[in-house]
Amino acid sequence: MKTTGLSYNSRKALMVNIGESAGNEIANLIQRMAGEIEELRRTKVNVTRIVPSQEPHAVFDEPL
């Protein structure tokens, strides 16, 4: 299983540079967001858009 989130070194660098509480909060947020992104990728549905033709279609070739 693929792990999402930050490595130990990245988490530790956050805590050292911005403080333990804020670093831990940001690391947890990133981990939750990564999990949500993975869930979105797994449940993604491909949608084929149906777009009308860009050129107008003439109903009659000759004017009345």
N, C-alpha and C positions, 0 to 999 in steps of 0.2 A: 504494500500500500504506500502511496506517495504521501509524504508528510508536507503539510502546508505551514507557512509561517516563517519565522526568523530562526536562524541558527543561534546556538548558545553564544557565540562570539558577537553577533549583531545585537542580541538582547543585552548582553553585558555592556557593550559599548554605549547603547542608549542609556542604560542605568548610570553609568559612570559620567556621561556628559550632561545629562539633563536631570539627573536625580533618580533614585530608585523607584519612587512611587510613580512619577510621570513616565519614566522609561518602561516600567512594567505595564502601565495602562496603554501606552502606544503599542507596545509589542502584542498585547492581548487583542487590541483593536485590529491590528494588521492580520493576526492569525484568524480572527473571526471573518474579516473581509475576504481573506484568501479562501476560506471554507465556503463562503457564499458564492464566490466566483466559480469555484469548482462545481458547485451544485447547479449553477446556471449553465455552465458548459455541458454538464451531463444531461440536463433536461431541455437543452436547446432544440427548437423545432425549426427546420428550414422552411422558409416561406417563399413561394414563387409569386412574385408580383405580376398582376395582369394590368398592363398599361395600354390604353388605347393608342392606336397608331397616330403618329404626329402629323401625317399628311392628310388633308381632307379628302374624302371620297365623293366623287361626283355621282349624283343620282341619275342624271341624264347627260348624255354626251352632247346633245344639241339643245340650244335654247328654244323655248316655245314661241 
